[in-house]
Amino acid sequence: MAEKNSFILYLEYADILQDTTDEQFGRLMRHLFAHASGVDVCPEPDVAIAYRFIVNQMDRDAEKYDEKANPVSFRRPGFLWIL
């Protein structure tokens, strides 16, 4: 797996996060950074829903990144390359 040193936060998350307190927002950000670093996190109930929503997208983004950074093969199934 290619080493990543970043992750994406989308502006559409603002709708989800607008009702959080500064404390909740801070805890959520710490949990997201921990998850991105590979640490297993068990968020508190008051931030768990937002955490799961964002983490699911982070995981999908990481899968897409891995597919592009580490292609399995240049061949497509069912296609024969003649050189």
C-alpha positions in Angstrom: 0.0 0.0 0.0 1.3 3.5 -0.9 2.0 5.6 2.1 -0.5 8.5 2.5 0.1 11.6 4.6 -3.2 13.3 4.0 -7.0 12.8 3.8 -9.9 14.8 2.4 -12.6 16.7 4.3 -15.4 17.8 2.1 -17.3 21.1 2.4 -20.6 19.2 2.4 -19.7 18.0 5.9 -20.3 21.6 7.2 -24.1 20.8 7.2 -23.4 17.8 9.5 -21.0 19.7 11.8 -22.7 23.0 12.1 -24.7 21.9 15.2 -21.7 20.5 17.1 -20.1 22.4 20.0 -16.4 23.4 19.8 -15.6 20.6 22.2 -17.5 18.0 20.1 -15.9 19.3 16.9 -12.4 19.1 18.5 -13.0 15.5 19.6 -14.3 14.5 16.2 -11.3 16.0 14.5 -8.9 14.1 16.9 -10.8 10.9 16.1 -10.6 11.5 12.3 -6.9 12.1 12.5 -6.4 9.0 14.6 -8.4 6.9 12.1 -6.4 8.3 9.2 -3.2 7.3 11.0 -4.5 3.8 11.4 -5.5 3.9 15.0 -8.7 2.1 16.0 -11.1 4.7 17.5 -14.3 4.3 19.5 -15.9 7.7 19.4 -18.2 9.0 22.1 -21.9 8.7 21.3 -22.4 12.4 20.8 -20.0 12.5 17.8 -20.3 8.8 16.7 -22.9 9.5 13.9 -20.8 12.2 12.3 -17.7 10.2 12.8 -19.1 7.1 11.0 -20.4 9.2 8.1 -17.1 10.9 7.5 -15.0 7.8 8.1 -17.0 5.8 5.6 -16.1 8.4 2.9 -12.5 8.5 4.0 -12.3 4.7 3.6 -13.8 4.9 0.1 -11.4 7.6 -0.8 -8.5 5.5 0.5 -9.6 2.5 -1.6 -9.7 4.7 -4.7 -6.2 6.1 -3.9 -4.8 2.6 -3.4 -6.3 1.4 -6.7 -4.7 4.3 -8.6 -1.4 4.2 -6.7 -1.0 0.4 -6.9 -2.5 -0.9 -10.2 -2.9 -4.7 -10.2 -2.2 -5.1 -13.8 -2.2 -3.3 -17.1 -4.4 -6.0 -18.6 -8.1 -6.0 -18.5 -9.9 -9.3 -17.9 -10.8 -11.0 -21.2 -8.4 -8.9 -23.2 -5.3 -10.4 -24.8 -2.3 -8.2 -25.4 -0.4 -9.2 -28.5 3.1 -7.8 -28.5 
